[in-house]
Amino acid sequence: KRENEGINRRINTLVKKAYELGGFDGIDLALFICKHGRYTTYRSRDHASWPPSMAEIQTAYPLPKNILPRDME
């Protein structure tokens, strides 16, 4: 239970940080977190077309910067 509370606190902090980043000019942000099959999402824009699909992102120019866990180590 204690570990779960810590994870929930981290998720809430991450969503707050996403909100802050989304407030800067020129930044549109989408955050997806899946914990035990339940999704938490945040979108800085309230439009049906946001966020774009992965296919749209991969064909965007300039090319996207894709970051994986191994890139963080």
TIKOL-637746 format. One record per residue: residue number from 1; residue in three letters; x, z, y of N, C-alpha, C in turn. Coordinates in Angstrom, 3 decimals, m for minus. Example, Ala and Ser with C-alpha at 12.3 -4.5 7.8 and 13.67 -1.06 7.14 Angstrom:
// residues 2
<1 'ALA' <13.190 7.800 m5.690> <12.300 7.800 m4.500> <13.200 7.800 m3.300>>
<2 'SER' <12.850 7.080 m2.250> <13.670 7.140 m1.060> <12.900 7.870 0.030>>
This chain:
// residues 73
<1 'LYS' <0.835 0.000 m1.195> <0.000 0.000 0.000> <0.877 0.000 1.256>>
<2 'ARG' <1.926 0.787 1.252> <2.799 0.877 2.422> <3.472 m0.468 2.704>>
<3 'GLU' <3.913 m1.138 1.630> <4.541 m2.455 1.796> <3.534 m3.449 2.372>>
<4 'ASN' <2.302 m3.394 1.895> <1.246 m4.279 2.385> <0.990 m4.053 3.876>>
<5 'GLU' <0.997 m2.808 4.304> <0.810 m2.502 5.729> <1.941 m3.094 6.561>>
<6 'GLY' <3.169 m3.020 6.039> <4.315 m3.594 6.738> <4.213 m5.099 6.849>>
<7 'ILE' <3.760 m5.746 5.782> <3.592 m7.203 5.803> <2.503 m7.585 6.803>>
<8 'ASN' <1.387 m6.872 6.785> <0.305 m7.160 7.740> <0.773 m6.984 9.180>>
<9 'ARG' <1.592 m5.983 9.429> <2.133 m5.757 10.769> <3.033 m6.927 11.180>>
<10 'ARG' <3.851 m7.416 10.254> <4.719 m8.560 10.544> <3.900 m9.818 10.824>>
<11 'ILE' <2.833 m10.019 10.069> <1.960 m11.176 10.301> <1.347 m11.090 11.693>>
<12 'ASN' <0.840 m9.928 12.065> <0.253 m9.756 13.399> <1.281 m10.010 14.493>>
<13 'THR' <2.508 m9.547 14.288> <3.576 m9.783 15.259> <3.883 m11.266 15.364>>
<14 'LEU' <3.931 m11.952 14.233> <4.208 m13.390 14.232> <3.118 m14.163 14.972>>
<15 'VAL' <1.863 m13.789 14.777> <0.756 m14.446 15.479> <0.858 m14.191 16.986>>
<16 'LYS' <1.204 m12.972 17.379> <1.373 m12.672 18.809> <2.504 m13.496 19.409>>
<17 'LYS' <3.615 m13.649 18.676> <4.739 m14.461 19.157> <4.321 m15.924 19.270>>
<18 'ALA' <3.530 m16.402 18.321> <3.035 m17.780 18.380> <2.167 m17.966 19.620>>
<19 'TYR' <1.328 m16.990 19.912> <0.488 m17.035 21.114> <1.358 m17.128 22.370>>
<20 'GLU' <2.401 m16.328 22.428> <3.301 m16.341 23.582> <3.993 m17.692 23.725>>
<21 'LEU' <4.515 m18.240 22.633> <5.183 m19.545 22.676> <4.219 m20.644 23.083>>
<22 'GLY' <2.998 m20.576 22.598> <1.993 m21.584 22.921> <1.603 m21.592 24.386>>
<23 'GLY' <1.951 m20.544 25.106> <1.633 m20.466 26.522> <2.611 m21.210 27.422>>
<24 'PHE' <3.752 m21.637 26.875> <4.738 m22.370 27.666> <4.327 m23.827 27.814>>
<25 'ASP' <4.640 m24.410 28.970> <4.333 m25.820 29.213> <5.030 m26.705 28.186>>
<26 'GLY' <4.301 m27.680 27.668> <4.870 m28.659 26.751> <4.970 m28.204 25.312>>
<27 'ILE' <4.499 m27.001 25.007> <4.568 m26.506 23.628> <3.161 m26.393 23.061>>
<28 'ASP' <2.935 m27.113 21.978> <1.717 m26.973 21.178> <2.162 m26.379 19.853>>
<29 'LEU' <1.436 m25.408 19.357> <1.900 m24.663 18.212> <0.782 m24.466 17.193>>
<30 'ALA' <1.141 m24.592 15.925> <0.218 m24.280 14.833> <0.967 m23.405 13.838>>
<31 'LEU' <0.335 m22.342 13.392> <0.946 m21.399 12.465> <0.004 m21.224 11.279>>
<32 'PHE' <0.558 m21.327 10.086> <m0.218 m21.140 8.859> <0.499 m20.123 7.993>>
<33 'ILE' <m0.213 m19.087 7.590> <0.333 m18.070 6.705> <m0.643 m17.922 5.547>>
<34 'CYS' <m0.135 m18.019 4.327> <m0.976 m17.836 3.143> <m0.460 m16.615 2.387>>
<35 'LYS' <m1.294 m15.598 2.299> <m0.940 m14.368 1.592> <m1.993 m14.124 0.524>>
<36 'HIS' <m1.572 m14.180 m0.713> <m2.471 m13.972 m1.852> <m3.679 m14.904 m1.806>>
<37 'GLY' <m3.450 m16.159 m1.396> <m4.510 m17.158 m1.374> <m5.388 m17.139 m0.133>>
<38 'ARG' <m5.182 m16.179 0.747> <m5.975 m16.102 1.982> <m5.119 m16.577 3.156>>
<39 'TYR' <m5.672 m17.505 3.924> <m4.937 m18.082 5.042> <m5.227 m17.353 6.343>>
<40 'THR' <m4.172 m17.188 7.123> <m4.271 m16.771 8.517> <m3.721 m17.938 9.315>>
<41 'THR' <m4.471 m18.422 10.290> <m4.023 m19.574 11.069> <m4.097 m19.264 12.556>>
<42 'TYR' <m3.224 m19.927 13.300> <m3.262 m19.854 14.758> <m2.980 m21.247 15.294>>
<43 'ARG' <m3.781 m21.681 16.260> <m3.570 m22.969 16.930> <m3.578 m22.730 18.427>>
<44 'SER' <m2.577 m23.278 19.107> <m2.518 m23.098 20.557> <m3.468 m24.045 21.278>>
<45 'ARG' <m3.965 m25.049 20.571> <m4.941 m25.987 21.145> <m6.205 m25.942 20.306>>
<46 'ASP' <m7.336 m25.909 20.958> <m8.614 m25.870 20.246> <m9.226 m27.267 20.229>>
<47 'HIS' <m8.547 m28.172 19.532> <m9.019 m29.547 19.393> <m9.096 m29.889 17.909>>
<48 'ALA' <m10.074 m30.692 17.540> <m10.234 m31.080 16.136> <m9.024 m31.856 15.627>>
<49 'SER' <m8.325 m32.561 16.515> <m7.180 m33.368 16.093> <m5.885 m32.554 16.011>>
<50 'TRP' <m5.962 m31.272 16.292> <m4.766 m30.435 16.260> <m4.921 m29.366 15.196>>
<51 'PRO' <m3.987 m29.165 14.327> <m2.679 m29.801 14.275> <m2.747 m31.144 13.573>>
<52 'PRO' <m1.745 m31.982 13.804> <m1.705 m33.264 13.106> <m1.426 m33.047 11.617>>
<53 'SER' <m1.738 m34.049 10.819> <m1.467 m33.958 9.380> <0.037 m34.048 9.139>>
<54 'MET' <0.474 m33.649 7.957> <1.900 m33.755 7.622> <2.354 m35.208 7.680>>
<55 'ALA' <1.499 m36.145 7.271> <1.855 m37.570 7.333> <2.077 m38.001 8.779>>
<56 'GLU' <1.220 m37.539 9.693> <1.387 m37.873 11.112> <2.666 m37.261 11.677>>
<57 'ILE' <2.967 m36.057 11.269> <4.186 m35.394 11.747> <5.425 m36.137 11.258>>
<58 'GLN' <5.433 m36.517 9.978> <6.612 m37.173 9.403> <6.871 m38.548 9.998>>
<59 'THR' <5.851 m39.196 10.553> <6.044 m40.527 11.139> <6.143 m40.473 12.662>>
<60 'ALA' <6.166 m39.279 13.233> <6.250 m39.124 14.689> <7.655 m39.469 15.180>>
<61 'TYR' <7.744 m39.845 16.451> <9.040 m40.076 17.071> <9.080 m39.296 18.367>>
<62 'PRO' <10.140 m38.572 18.644> <11.356 m38.473 17.836> <11.077 m37.794 16.498>>
<63 'LEU' <11.951 m38.069 15.539> <11.762 m37.550 14.190> <11.676 m36.025 14.202>>
<64 'PRO' <10.844 m35.465 13.339> <10.676 m34.010 13.323> <11.906 m33.301 12.768>>
<65 'LYS' <12.081 m32.069 13.175> <13.116 m31.203 12.622> <12.430 m30.350 11.564>>
<66 'ASN' <12.717 m30.618 10.310> <12.103 m29.896 9.193> <13.033 m28.770 8.763>>
<67 'ILE' <12.552 m27.549 8.790> <13.360 m26.385 8.448> <12.789 m25.744 7.193>>
<68 'LEU' <13.662 m25.511 6.218> <13.290 m24.875 4.957> <14.006 m23.533 4.843>>
<69 'PRO' <13.575 m22.669 3.917> <14.238 m21.371 3.765> <15.748 m21.489 3.550>>
<70 'ARG' <16.186 m22.488 2.798> <17.627 m22.644 2.546> <18.401 m22.951 3.829>>
<71 'ASP' <17.729 m23.498 4.830> <18.384 m23.794 6.105> <18.617 m22.527 6.929>>
<72 'MET' <17.945 m21.458 6.591> <18.047 m20.208 7.344> <19.144 m19.292 6.801>>
<73 'GLU' <19.639 m19.610 5.622> <20.638 m18.728 4.979> <22.026 m19.002 5.486>>
